[in-house]
Amino acid sequence: MGERVEAVLRIPLAFLYGVIVGIWGFVVGVVTVIHWLHTIVLGRRHKGIAGFTNRYITYVYTVYRYLWLTTNERAWPFGERGPSELEPVKMGR
């Protein structure tokens, strides 16, 4: 696909990405509050919640790179091509 077509395609994709990032971001915000409470009460972080939040942050980074014309690699929210963690969550004591 040519650069012009790819650039024009980003316009409708920006709206779709905005919806996905907005909904996922709201869920991450709620989960983050739960994660803080979990950490305060139990004294340790939850690896699953930390990984979920990390995948969200990675996805947002990928979306920004695509929309700001840094790369032509589209950001896929789900499935096998979905976001993996750029930097894995490190858990330890």
Protein Blocks (a to p, Z undefined) as FASTA:
>chain_A
ZZklmmmmmmmmmmmmmmmmmmmmmmmmmmmmmmmmmmmmnopacfklmmmmmmmmmmmm
mmmmmmnopaccdcdfehjklccdfbacdddZZ
